Every structure is written in structure tokens, then in C-alpha cells.
Amino acid sequence: MAEEQEKTEAPSSHKIQKAREEGNVAKSPEIVGFIGLLVGLLSIFVIFPFWLKNFQAIYIQALQWGNTDFTKENIFNLLLGLLGNILMMILPIFLALMIAGVLGNIGQFGFLLSTKAISPKLSKINPISGAKNLFSIKKLLDGVMITLKVFIAFLVGFFIFASFLGDLEHIALFNVFDQMIWFRNKAIILILALLLLFFVMALADFIIKKRQYTKSLRMSKQEVKDEYKQQEGNPEIRAKIRQMMMKNSMSKMMNAIPSANVVVTNPTHYAIALRFGKLDPAPVVVAKGTDHLAIRIKGIAREHEIEIIENPKLARELYKEVDIDEPIPRTLFQAVAILFAEVAKIQQQKGKKFL
């Protein structure tokens, strides 16, 4: 029993969809962090001229303070203008980071709007379960991984920066503009190296989180069976329904045999009842069967004085090509016409009218 309850099966699409509806998806904060860092750095380079313009405006305002009377109204207006300039500088970065965070999450698990993840639960405010989560092995491992990532990033940055120190002797002889160019180029190299490192870390974290997510949704064999029963229905019930449908279909077919004009046989293995009435555009198969069912069809035909004609080839073709309540195909028109002509001749000999 313990082995049956062991979660060894991959999660079904239904379980993954249900977890998604509850807000439980595979996501890596490292991916969002990396995208935010990348967008933030790119935004700084893009809006740097805009910042310079605002810094100029702030500098001009600061120079004007010396010629201003420091009344409450003037101080309020100065502070309001300063705050407006600062907000205008911060707002583009804030909007870019907000969009990057949204795109970072959508890129991992698609668009998802679920209120279940933020709905209040008593278990979330339970101090005992909260203490367990705080001091769990998972939290400890996450802390160790964060420390390790920071240490690796520090080492990479330190070694890259140390490789630049040998140039300081020569850079000291350059003018200020060339020194700024050197500093900018080295800063770009350092930033690109760290971005590459953070990208590798984020990708590795995403793969790990994806595996952990899949593992957390694994199912036991019994859960797979129960879910299949819920989705497809109980096999026993479906078998009974199928049996009842076959029984009803069989009863309907047997009741339709008296409307037939002829039954063509193999002679023992096949029996096909054909009807050709005024409303039928072509002869229709109203019943067909093999072996015991063929015997029953012929028995009902005899009870209603329906002619039984032996034609093995035609019987096999009708059984194979035509379903019940369907007209015969054009390829069999000639063979069936010859069959009905034979039936008409027999009926005339008996003094009966055919059709």
C-alpha cells in the first residue's frame, strides 16, 4: 500500500491546470531580477541625457535660492519644484522596472490572473506553520544559495577589477577626458561580465525551480486512476452504458427487419436485410449480422415471409461497405438491382406483388 501511495507519476495536464488556476506555477525570482537589472541599466543609458537636463534645472534653481526671500510660500514652492524634478527623473526608471517585472513573470508562465493565491487563509497566519517555514531546510538552502551567488559575483567582479589595476600607471598620465573614456569602457566590460554571470545563474535557477515544481505536483498511481475516473467516468459505468446502447441499437435493428424487402446471405455466416421503399432514394441496409445474429435475422425474415437470397459475394460486400440505416453505394447498384429482379420473379411465381 505504501508503494502505491508513493508519488512516482508525472503530473497530468488537468492537475497542472488546476494548480495554475490556484496561482501555483513554476517561476524563478532570479529571472525577474535579471530582467529588472538589464532593463534598469539600459534605461539609465537611455535617459542619462534627460537626467543631465534635470540636474541642470536643479542647479539653476539652487543658484536662484540666494536671491529669494525665504518665506514659507517661497520655500514651499522651491521644495515642490525640486520634488517634481526628482520625480520626473525617477518615474521613467520606475515604470521601466515595473514593466520588466510583469514581462519577466509572463515570460515564465504566461498571463495569469488568479485571486486564490492572495486570498486570506488561516494557515498563512498560523505562528506554528510560519515558524516551520522560517526555519525549514528549504529556507536554509535558499539562504546558502543566495550567499553563494553573492560570493561568486563578488569574486568575478574583484578579479575583473584587479585586471584593470595594471593600467592605472598609464591612465594617470592621460587628460581627464581620456581618463573618463577609459573608466567608461572598463565599467561596460565589468557590467557585461556580471550580466552574463547573472544570466547563467538565473537560467540555472529557473531550471531548478521548474524541476522542483514538477516534482511537487507528482501523483501516485491511485491519484492517476481517481482522476481518470473523474474525467472519463467509471469504467464499469461506461461499460454498462455501452452495453445498454448496444442493446437498444440491437432492438431497433431487429424491429426494422420486417420493413425489409429481401435478406441476402452468405448463406450461413452473413445476413443483410435490405429495404427499398417509395421514400428511399436507394436500397437501405436496415440490419446486418454474422453467425448467431445472422441466424436471428433470417428467423425474423421467415416469420414475416421476407425472401432470403443466397449471394455470398454481395453479402460480404454489403456487410463490409455499408452501415445500418445507410443506403448502398453506387458501386453496388447493379448487383442489388439483379438481386431485386430475382426477388420480383420469385414473388410473381408466388402470385404476390413486389414493392
N, C-alpha and C positions, 0 to 999 in steps of 0.2 A: 504493500500500500504506500509506503514511504517513497518508493521509486516512482510510482505512478504520479504522485503529487510533486515530484521534482520538476522544476521549470526548465525543460530542455528544448521546447519547441519555439521556433521563431514566431514573433507576434503576427497575428493576422491583420489584414488591411482594415477590418472592422474595429479591432482593438486600437490600432494606431489612429484611426479617425476619431474614435471615442475619446482617446487621450488628447488629441488635438482640440476637440471641442471643449475640453476642460482646461485648456491652456497649457497642457503638458507637452512640450515639444523639445526637440534637440537643439540647443543653442549654446554658443560659446561667447562669454563676455569678452574674451581676448580678440575675437573677430571685430566686435563692435568697437573695442578700444583702439585697435589698429586702424580701422577706417576713420574713426574720430581723430586720431593723431595725424593721419595722412591728410585728411581734409583741412584740419586746423593749420598745418604747416603750409599747405598750398594756399589757403585763404590769407595767411599772413603775407606771403609773397605777392599775392594779387592786390590786396588792399593796402599795402605799405605806402604807396603814393598818397592814398586817401588819408592815412594816418599822419603823414608829414604835413598835409594841408591843415588838418585839425590841430596838430601841435603848433603850427604857425598861428592859428586863430587864438589858441590858449595863451601863447606867448604875447601876442598883441594885447589881449585882454589884461594880462598881468602888468604890462607896461602902462596901461591906462589907469590902473588902480592908484598910482601915485598922484594923479591929477583929479581924483574923485573924492568927494566928501563922503566919509564913512558913516552914512546914516543907515538906519535899519532897512529902509527901502532899497538903497543902493547896494548894500551888502547882499540882500536877498536876491536882487536882480543879477549881481555878479556870480553868486553861487549857483543860481538857476541856469545861467548861461554856461558856466563851467560844467555843471552836471549834464546839460544837454549835449555838449561836445563829447564828453566821456561816453555817454550812452550811444551816441552816433558811431563812436569808434568800436564799442564792444558789440553792438547789435549785429553787424554782419557776421562776426565770428560765432556769436551765439546761435544765430539762425542756421549757419552752415553746419555747426556741430549737432544741432537738433535734427536736421535733415539727414546727416550722416548716421546718427544713431538709429533713426527709423529705417533707412535703407540697409544698414548693417543687419538689423533683425529680419526684415523682409527677405533679404538675400539668402538667409539661412533656412527659414521655414515658410516663406510666402506670407501673403497678407492674412492676418488672423485677428479677429475681434471677438474676444471671449471675456465675459464678466465673471465666469466661475472662478478664475484664478485669483481675482481680487475680492470675491465675496467673503464676508466675515465668517470665520469658523472658530468655535470654542477651542479646538485643538491648537490653533495658532497662538492663542494667548495662555495656554497651559504652561505654567512655570516649569513643571517636571519635564515635559517633552521639549520645552525650549532649552533647558539645561542640557538635556541629552544631545540635542542638535548642536549646541555650542561647543560641547566637549567630545563630539563624536570623532571617530577615526577619520571620516571623510573630511571634516573641517581641519583636522590636524594635517592631513596630506595636502589639502588645498593651501594651507599656510606654508608648508615646506616647499611646495611647487612655486608659490609666489616669491618666496625668499630666494630660491634657486634661480628663477628667471631674472630677478633684480641683480643678483650677484654676477650672472653671466653677462648681462647687459653692461654692468659696471666694468667687468674685465675687458670686454670688447672695446668699449669706449676709451678705457685707460690705455690700452695698447695702441689704438689708433692715434690717440692724442700724443702718446710718448714718441710715436714715429715722426711727429711734426716738430719735436723739440730740437732736432738737429739743424733745422732751417733757421732757428731764431738768430743765430750769429750773423747770418747774411741779411735777414729781414731787418735787423736793427739799422743797417746802412741805407735802407730804402727810404723814400719820402713817405709821408703819411698816406697819400692816395694809394700808392703801391702796397703799403702795409695792409690797408683796408681790403684791397683786392685779394691779397694772399689769405687774409683771415676769412673772407667770404668763401673762397674756393675750398679751404680746408674744412670750414663749417659744413659746406654742402657734402663733402666726402664723408664726414662723420655722421651727418644726418642720414644719408643714403645707406650707410653701413648699418646703422641702428634700425632703420626702417626695414631693411632686408631681414635682420635678425628677428624683429618683432613679427614680421610676416610669417616666418618659419615657425615661430612659437605659436602664433595664432592658428595657423593651419594644423599643427600637431594637436593643439588643444581642441580644435573643432572635431578632428578625427576621433580623439579620445572620448569627447562628450557624446558623439554620435554612437560609438560602441556602447558606452555606459547606458545611454538612453534605450537602445535596442535590447540590451541585457535586462534592464529594469522592466521591460514590457513582455519578457518571455512568458510563455504559457506552459502549463502542464498538459499532458495528454488528455486528461479529463476535461480541462477547460476548453481544449480544442473541440472535443466531442460535444460538450454542452453548447458551445457557441454554434457549432454546425447544426445542432438540433433546433436552436432558436432561429437561425437564419433560414434553414431549408425545411424545417419541420421534422417531427419524429419519424424515423424510417418506418416504424410499424404502422403509424397512422397513414403515411403516404402510401404504403403497400396496400392498406385496406381501401383507401380512396381509389387507387389504381384498379384494384380488384372489382370494386363497385362500378367503376366506369366501364370496365371491360364487360361486366355482367349486363349493364344497361345497353351497351353497344351490341352485345350478342343478342339480347332480347329484341332490340329494334330490328336487327338484321333478320332474325327468324320470322318476325311479324311481317316483314316486307316480301318474303318469298312467295306468298300467294298471289302477289301482283305481277309476278314474272310470267313471261310467255314461254320460256324454254330453260332447261338446265343442261349445260354442256359438261360432259365428264371425261375422265382420263382412261379407263372407266372407274377405277376404284380409288385412286389416290386424290384426285381433284374433282371438285364440283363447283360450277359457277352458274348462278341464276341471272338471266338477262331479261330486262323489261324494255318493251318498245311500244309506248302509248302515243296517243294523239298529241300530248303536250311535250313529248320528248323529242328534241331535235335529232337525237341519235340514240341507239340502244344503250341502256344504262345497266351497269353491274349492281344488282341490289343485294347480292350475297355471294360469298365465296369461302371455301374452306378445303382442308385436306384431311385425309384419313377419317377419324371418327366424326369430325364436323361435316365432312363431305357426305358421310352416310346419313346424318341427320337432315341435311339439305335435300338429299334425294328422297328421304322418307316423307318430308313435308310436301315435296313436289308430287309424289304419288297420291297423297291424301287429297290434293286439290286438282288432280288429273292434269298436271303440267307435264308436257312432253320432256323426256330425258334422252338426249342425243349424245352418242359417244363420238368424240373428236379429240383424241389425245393432244395433238399439236396445238389446236386452237385453245383447248382448256388450259394448257401450260402457259401460253402466251397471255391469255386474259388474266390468269392468276398473277402473273409476274408484272404485267404492264398497267393494269387498271385497278384503282382502289374502289372501295364500296361507295355507292352513290355518285360515281363519276361515269360520264359517257365514254364509250370506246374510242380509241384514236382512229384517225383516217386510214392508217396502215392496215387496220383490221376490218375495214368496212366491207370489202369484197368477200372475205371468209365468213363474216357474220351474215351477210346477205344470202350466201349459199346455204348457211345453216337455217335461216328463217324460211327460205324457199322449201327446204326439206320438211320443216315443221308444218308449213302450209299444206304440202302434199299429203302428209300423214293425217292432218285434220280433215282434209277433204275426203279422204278414204273412209274416215270415221263418220262422215256426214256432218262435221262441225265447221263453223265459220272461224277462220283465223283472223285475229285483230278486228 
